[in-house]
Amino acid sequence: MENQLKVNVAVVGATGAVGQQMIQLLEKRNFPIGQLKLLASKRSAGKKVLFKGQEVTIEEATPDSFIGVDFALFSAGGAISKELAPHAVRHGAVVIDNTSAYRMDPEVPLVVPEVNMDAARKHKGIIANPNCSTIQMVAALKPLYDRFGIDRIIVSTYQAVSGAGAQAIDELLTQTRDVLDGKEPEANVLPVSKLPVHHQIAFNAIPQIDVFTDNGFTYEEMKMVNETKKILGDDQVLVAATCVRIPVVKGHSESVYVELKNDYELEEVKSLLAHAPGIVLVDSPEEQKYPLATDSADKLEVFVGRVRRDLTHPRGIHMWVVSDNLLKGAAWNTVQIAEELIKANS
Ligand SMILES: NC(=O)c1ccc[n+]([C@@H]2O[C@H](COP(=O)([O-])OP(=O)(O)OC[C@H]3O[C@@H](n4cnc5c(N)ncnc54)[C@H](OP(=O)(O)O)[C@@H]3O)[C@@H](O)[C@H]2O)c1
């Protein structure tokens, strides 16, 4: 993107798990940056970050931080987005927001570029980035949705601790060391830091991500339901999710069961997936090849494998979908939206 007009970018939450990945991506992809502003809380103001060999000083995010900014990439929690995104828009920036603050706002497009980039082009200042577990699932299902239609999705997730931020990564690593050293592990962050009860994640699986809603599902599970409908633009598609945190640092894995509207041939399904944008089909069970969280780490794509016909429903398919939650699930999807908008305007 080197010959393009330069744009000024602000990263809000620049010291966080997602924010750091955004900064690395902007550098690696040679994003056409004029000025880069790195914003975080007062606690981080004054810290230095290296970007393309130059030191950039972290500043406290305030309503006036966005003067002269073209793209404001928010990843500092929903409350900060609610407070500061309107100021960024007022100063003329396009906000791409990673939090859940605006995802279900009917005025705000919820975008996965491989699925509904057209929606992004109709934005009114704010574009929302979906939840990480939703992004990789809809990216994998989009080619099947377009070809056969989808009646129903049942998904179980195996989600990495980095999805809960930098503190959760520390907690997994510390607990793992403590258990191996024969010490009692201390839990303060997972499943939800603001709740009074915490569970050990090392050598464990926690069937709770985010708080519970009244229907017995968690917010994370309901995000998968509601966001999938919004991104596909289809209220009729039925979705049920069970979201589980596992002791993996990076890379969410999902067991996705989908019932198509129309009959399918398995070979065509595999071929559609193999040729879909942003998808890599890794599906050779005879060679024990299937997507793994460790292989997906630091990659931009969504990896799909174990694609197989259901034994009980004639239009049912199972698949295993894996992606780096901090990249396609967050930072890359955000930067990708910005890149696509720039391409469309150049
Ligand atoms: N992790 C994921 O996979 C993922 C995926 C999609 C979306 N998200 C969403 O992205 C957001 C950040 O997630 P994360 O995992 O990067 O969290 P994180 O590692 O805990 O980082 C939080 C960031 O927010 C900043 N922040 C906190 N309070 C602030 C304030 N008052 N003003 C300005 N900045 C403030 C922090 O700055 P300090 O260092 O100064 O405190 C830090 O940079 C969350 O809303 C999360 O739901 C995360």
The ligand as an SDF file (V2000), in Angstrom:
LIG
                    3D

 48 52  0  0  0  0  0  0  0  0999 V2000
   -8.3460  -10.1850   23.4430 N   0  0  0  0  0  0  0  0  0  0  0  0
   -9.1480  -10.4890   22.4390 C   0  0  0  0  0  0  0  0  0  0  0  0
   -9.0550  -11.5640   21.8000 O   0  0  0  0  0  0  0  0  0  0  0  0
  -10.2030   -9.5500   22.0010 C   0  0  0  0  0  0  0  0  0  0  0  0
  -10.8660   -9.8140   20.8290 C   0  0  0  0  0  0  0  0  0  0  0  0
  -11.8280   -8.9200   20.3820 C   0  0  0  0  0  0  0  0  0  0  0  0
  -12.1370   -7.8220   21.1450 C   0  0  0  0  0  0  0  0  0  0  0  0
  -11.4890   -7.5850   22.3030 N   0  0  0  0  0  0  0  0  0  0  0  0
  -11.8800   -6.3900   23.0640 C   0  0  0  0  0  0  0  0  0  0  0  0
  -10.8490   -5.4350   22.9890 O   0  0  0  0  0  0  0  0  0  0  0  0
  -10.7800   -4.6950   24.2130 C   0  0  0  0  0  0  0  0  0  0  0  0
   -9.3680   -4.7810   24.7880 C   0  0  0  0  0  0  0  0  0  0  0  0
   -9.0270   -6.1360   24.9550 O   0  0  0  0  0  0  0  0  0  0  0  0
   -7.5540   -6.6180   25.3530 P   0  0  0  0  0  0  0  0  0  0  0  0
   -7.6520   -8.0780   25.3530 O   0  0  0  0  0  0  0  0  0  0  0  0
   -6.5150   -5.9440   24.5240 O   0  0  0  0  0  0  0  0  0  0  0  0
   -7.4710   -6.0480   26.8700 O   0  0  0  0  0  0  0  0  0  0  0  0
   -6.2040   -5.6980   27.7520 P   0  0  0  0  0  0  0  0  0  0  0  0
   -5.0210   -6.5000   27.3590 O   0  0  0  0  0  0  0  0  0  0  0  0
   -6.6820   -5.7790   29.1620 O   0  0  0  0  0  0  0  0  0  0  0  0
   -5.8950   -4.1530   27.4020 O   0  0  0  0  0  0  0  0  0  0  0  0
   -6.7540   -3.0940   27.7660 C   0  0  0  0  0  0  0  0  0  0  0  0
   -6.2550   -1.8020   27.1350 C   0  0  0  0  0  0  0  0  0  0  0  0
   -7.1990   -0.7620   27.4480 O   0  0  0  0  0  0  0  0  0  0  0  0
   -6.5010    0.3420   28.0140 C   0  0  0  0  0  0  0  0  0  0  0  0
   -7.3200    1.0860   28.9690 N   0  0  0  0  0  0  0  0  0  0  0  0
   -7.8390    0.6410   30.1370 C   0  0  0  0  0  0  0  0  0  0  0  0
   -8.4700    1.6550   30.7710 N   0  0  0  0  0  0  0  0  0  0  0  0
   -8.3390    2.7590   29.9870 C   0  0  0  0  0  0  0  0  0  0  0  0
   -8.7620    4.1060   30.0870 C   0  0  0  0  0  0  0  0  0  0  0  0
   -9.4490    4.5530   31.1480 N   0  0  0  0  0  0  0  0  0  0  0  0
   -8.4420    4.9660   29.0820 N   0  0  0  0  0  0  0  0  0  0  0  0
   -7.7310    4.5350   28.0040 C   0  0  0  0  0  0  0  0  0  0  0  0
   -7.2970    3.2660   27.8540 N   0  0  0  0  0  0  0  0  0  0  0  0
   -7.5920    2.3850   28.8390 C   0  0  0  0  0  0  0  0  0  0  0  0
   -5.3150   -0.3020   28.7230 C   0  0  0  0  0  0  0  0  0  0  0  0
   -4.3390    0.6820   28.9690 O   0  0  0  0  0  0  0  0  0  0  0  0
   -3.3880    0.5930   30.2820 P   0  0  0  0  0  0  0  0  0  0  0  0
   -2.3270   -0.3940   29.9420 O   0  0  0  0  0  0  0  0  0  0  0  0
   -2.8830    1.9870   30.4010 O   0  0  0  0  0  0  0  0  0  0  0  0
   -4.2610    0.1630   31.4220 O   0  0  0  0  0  0  0  0  0  0  0  0
   -4.9150   -1.3400   27.6530 C   0  0  0  0  0  0  0  0  0  0  0  0
   -4.1910   -0.6980   26.6410 O   0  0  0  0  0  0  0  0  0  0  0  0
  -11.8640   -5.3010   25.1030 C   0  0  0  0  0  0  0  0  0  0  0  0
  -13.0320   -4.5210   24.9870 O   0  0  0  0  0  0  0  0  0  0  0  0
  -12.0780   -6.6610   24.5340 C   0  0  0  0  0  0  0  0  0  0  0  0
  -13.3700   -7.1400   24.7720 O   0  0  0  0  0  0  0  0  0  0  0  0
  -10.5170   -8.4100   22.7600 C   0  0  0  0  0  0  0  0  0  0  0  0
  1  2  1  0
  2  3  2  0
  2  4  1  0
  4  5  1  0
  4 48  2  0
  5  6  2  0
  6  7  1  0
  7  8  2  0
  8  9  1  0
  8 48  1  0
  9 10  1  0
  9 46  1  0
 10 11  1  0
 11 12  1  0
 11 44  1  0
 12 13  1  0
 13 14  1  0
 14 15  2  0
 14 16  1  0
 14 17  1  0
 17 18  1  0
 18 19  2  0
 18 20  1  0
 18 21  1  0
 21 22  1  0
 22 23  1  0
 23 24  1  0
 23 42  1  0
 24 25  1  0
 25 26  1  0
 25 36  1  0
 26 27  1  0
 26 35  1  0
 27 28  2  0
 28 29  1  0
 29 30  1  0
 29 35  2  0
 30 31  1  0
 30 32  2  0
 32 33  1  0
 33 34  2  0
 34 35  1  0
 36 37  1  0
 36 42  1  0
 37 38  1  0
 38 39  2  0
 38 40  1  0
 38 41  1  0
 42 43  1  0
 44 45  1  0
 44 46  1  0
 46 47  1  0
M  CHG  2   8   1  16  -1
M  END
$$$$
